Amino acid sequence: AIDVAALHAANLDVSVTAEKIIYDQWILDNVQADVALNNGRLTLSPIAAQAFGGAMDMRMVVDAAQTGQPVRVEQKMTFTDIQVGPLLRALTKQRKDSLTGVGSLMLDIRGEGISTSALVFSLAGNGRLQMADPVLHGMDLERLDNTLKDMNSSNILSSLMGSVNSALGGGQTAFKPIDHSFTIAQGTLTLNNFTLETEGETGQIITNG
């Protein structure tokens, strides 16, 4: 069972504001956090800040008011016009960009369970991912496409390996803007007919689930 003793240890109602918070590569401006804990019900509404060139807003309710009963969780999260490159560098502590562009994400999920595994399995909701001018770094699909067209048929395996190594050896690939909705059911996120197309029409990535 999920240990909810801490949610029953005290009641509180706190509002926090900060002009700037800096931690490693995380730089948050105009931070606002409202936290309330009342008889086992934790409410975060909102936790908001400006970061990575855009805005972040999260609202969450964790309801464990009834001891021994399933814990209920609701969460809404919105990232608007975020610079994806700096965000990924902050998350991964990498110094080089792997993916750049301006992205927005909306996520609305809920679930309940007596144990952590039951809670995760119950998660359901929906979301939407948007990204303008996405660029994947370290891979040049256009170079791969051009190399494959000129591949030496007399030694196809060697030519194929050389083409792949060349494409993965650096460069970048620009993709068309992304705007895709998704669903979450039984703890699983499903992407149906998600299409990622290169700007140069050299490739597509399509998912069916």
C-alpha positions as CSV (number, residue, x, y, z in Angstrom):
1,A,0.0,0.0,0.0
2,I,1.1,3.6,-0.6
3,D,2.3,5.2,2.6
4,V,0.3,8.4,3.1
5,A,1.2,9.1,6.7
6,A,3.0,12.3,5.7
7,L,-0.2,13.7,4.1
8,H,-1.9,13.4,7.5
9,A,1.0,14.7,9.6
10,A,-0.1,18.4,9.4
11,N,-2.4,20.9,7.7
12,L,-0.9,23.9,5.9
13,D,-1.6,26.6,3.3
14,V,1.4,28.2,1.8
15,S,2.0,30.6,-1.1
16,V,5.5,31.1,-2.5
17,T,6.7,33.6,-5.0
18,A,10.2,34.2,-6.3
19,E,11.6,36.5,-8.9
20,K,14.2,34.0,-10.0
21,I,15.4,30.5,-9.0
22,I,18.6,29.1,-10.5
23,Y,19.7,25.5,-10.1
24,D,22.3,24.1,-12.5
25,Q,20.9,24.6,-16.0
26,W,17.4,25.4,-14.6
27,I,16.6,29.1,-14.6
28,L,13.0,29.8,-13.5
29,D,11.6,33.4,-13.5
30,N,8.5,34.7,-11.9
31,V,7.9,31.6,-9.9
32,Q,4.5,31.1,-8.1
33,A,3.6,28.1,-6.0
34,D,0.4,27.6,-4.0
35,V,0.4,24.5,-1.7
36,A,-2.4,23.4,0.5
37,L,-2.6,20.3,2.7
38,N,-5.9,19.6,4.5
39,N,-6.7,16.2,6.2
40,G,-4.7,14.1,3.7
41,R,-5.6,16.1,0.6
42,L,-2.7,17.8,-1.1
43,T,-3.4,20.6,-3.6
44,L,-0.8,22.3,-5.8
45,S,-2.6,25.0,-7.7
46,P,-0.7,26.4,-9.4
47,I,3.0,25.8,-9.7
48,A,3.9,28.2,-12.4
49,A,7.0,29.8,-13.8
50,Q,8.6,31.2,-17.0
51,A,11.5,29.1,-18.2
52,F,13.4,28.1,-21.3
53,G,11.8,31.0,-23.3
54,G,8.2,30.0,-22.5
55,A,5.9,29.2,-19.6
56,M,5.2,26.3,-17.4
57,D,2.0,25.6,-15.4
58,M,1.2,22.6,-13.3
59,R,-1.8,21.8,-11.1
60,M,-2.1,18.6,-9.0
61,V,-4.4,17.1,-6.4
62,V,-3.4,14.0,-4.3
63,D,-6.3,12.9,-2.3
64,A,-5.6,10.4,0.5
65,A,-8.2,11.6,2.9
66,Q,-9.5,8.1,3.6
67,T,-6.9,6.0,5.3
68,G,-6.7,2.5,3.8
69,Q,-8.6,3.6,0.7
70,P,-7.2,4.1,-2.8
71,V,-5.1,7.3,-3.3
72,R,-6.6,9.5,-6.1
73,V,-4.3,11.7,-8.2
74,E,-5.3,14.4,-10.8
75,Q,-2.7,16.4,-12.7
76,K,-2.8,19.0,-15.4
77,M,0.4,20.2,-16.9
78,T,1.0,22.8,-19.6
79,F,4.3,23.8,-21.2
80,T,3.9,26.7,-23.7
81,D,6.4,27.8,-26.3
82,I,9.4,26.1,-24.6
83,Q,12.8,26.0,-26.2
84,V,13.3,22.3,-26.4
85,G,17.1,22.3,-26.7
86,P,17.8,24.0,-23.4
87,L,15.1,22.0,-21.6
88,L,16.6,18.7,-22.8
89,R,20.1,19.8,-21.8
90,A,18.8,20.6,-18.3
91,L,17.0,17.3,-18.0
92,T,19.9,15.2,-19.3
93,K,22.8,17.4,-18.1
94,Q,24.3,17.2,-21.6
95,R,26.1,20.2,-23.2
96,K,25.2,19.5,-26.8
97,D,21.8,19.8,-28.4
98,S,20.1,16.5,-29.5
99,L,16.8,18.1,-30.5
100,T,15.9,21.8,-31.0
101,G,12.8,23.8,-31.7
102,V,9.9,25.5,-29.9
103,G,7.5,23.1,-28.3
104,S,4.2,23.1,-26.3
105,L,2.8,20.2,-24.3
106,M,-0.6,19.8,-22.7
107,L,-1.2,16.9,-20.3
108,D,-4.3,16.0,-18.3
109,I,-4.2,12.7,-16.4
110,R,-5.9,11.1,-13.4
111,G,-5.9,7.8,-11.6
112,E,-6.3,6.0,-8.3
113,G,-4.9,3.0,-6.6
114,I,-4.2,1.3,-3.3
115,S,-0.6,0.6,-4.4
116,T,1.9,2.4,-6.6
117,S,1.6,-0.2,-9.4
118,A,-2.2,0.0,-9.2
119,L,-2.1,3.7,-9.4
120,V,0.2,3.7,-12.4
121,F,-2.0,1.1,-14.2
122,S,-5.1,3.2,-13.6
123,L,-3.7,6.4,-15.2
124,A,-5.9,7.8,-17.9
125,G,-6.2,11.0,-19.8
126,N,-5.1,12.9,-22.8
127,G,-2.6,15.4,-24.1
128,R,-1.4,17.3,-27.1
129,L,2.2,17.9,-28.4
130,Q,3.1,20.7,-30.7
131,M,6.5,21.7,-32.0
132,A,7.6,24.3,-34.5
133,D,10.7,23.8,-36.6
134,P,12.0,20.6,-34.9
135,V,15.6,19.8,-35.8
136,L,17.3,16.5,-34.9
137,H,21.0,16.9,-34.3
138,G,23.7,14.3,-35.0
139,M,21.8,12.6,-37.8
140,D,21.5,13.7,-41.5
141,L,18.7,11.8,-43.2
142,E,19.1,13.8,-46.4
143,R,22.7,12.8,-46.6
144,L,21.7,9.2,-46.1
145,D,19.0,9.4,-48.8
146,N,21.5,10.9,-51.3
147,T,24.1,8.4,-50.5
148,L,21.7,5.5,-50.9
149,K,20.8,6.7,-54.3
150,D,24.4,6.7,-55.4
151,M,25.2,3.4,-53.6
152,N,27.6,1.0,-55.4
153,S,25.6,-2.1,-56.3
154,S,28.8,-4.2,-56.6
155,N,29.3,-4.2,-52.9
156,I,25.9,-3.3,-51.5
157,L,26.6,-4.3,-47.8
158,S,29.8,-2.3,-47.5
159,S,28.0,0.7,-49.3
160,L,25.0,0.4,-47.0
161,M,27.2,0.4,-43.8
162,G,29.1,3.3,-45.1
163,S,25.9,5.3,-45.9
164,V,24.5,4.6,-42.4
165,N,27.8,5.6,-40.7
166,S,28.0,8.7,-42.7
167,A,24.4,9.8,-41.9
168,L,24.9,9.1,-38.2
169,G,28.3,10.8,-38.1
170,G,27.0,14.3,-37.6
171,G,24.9,17.0,-39.3
172,Q,21.2,17.5,-38.6
173,T,17.8,16.8,-40.0
174,A,14.9,19.4,-40.0
175,F,11.4,18.1,-39.7
176,K,8.0,19.7,-40.5
177,P,6.0,21.1,-37.6
178,I,4.4,18.6,-35.2
179,D,0.8,18.9,-33.9
180,H,-0.5,15.6,-32.5
181,S,-3.0,14.6,-29.8
182,F,-2.6,11.4,-27.8
183,T,-4.4,9.4,-25.2
184,I,-3.4,7.6,-22.0
185,A,-5.3,4.5,-20.8
186,Q,-4.3,1.9,-18.2
187,G,-1.0,3.7,-17.7
188,T,0.0,3.5,-21.4
189,L,0.5,6.4,-23.7
190,T,-0.7,5.7,-27.2
191,L,0.3,7.6,-30.3
192,N,-1.9,6.7,-33.3
193,N,-0.9,7.8,-36.8
194,F,1.9,10.0,-35.5
195,T,3.8,11.2,-38.5
196,L,7.3,12.8,-38.5
197,E,8.2,14.2,-41.9
198,T,11.5,15.7,-42.9
199,E,11.5,19.1,-44.5
200,G,13.2,17.8,-47.6
201,E,10.6,15.0,-48.2
202,T,13.4,12.4,-47.7
203,G,11.8,10.4,-45.0
204,Q,8.8,9.7,-42.7
205,I,8.3,8.1,-39.4
206,I,4.8,6.8,-38.7
207,T,3.4,5.2,-35.6
208,N,0.2,3.2,-35.2
209,G,0.1,2.8,-31.4
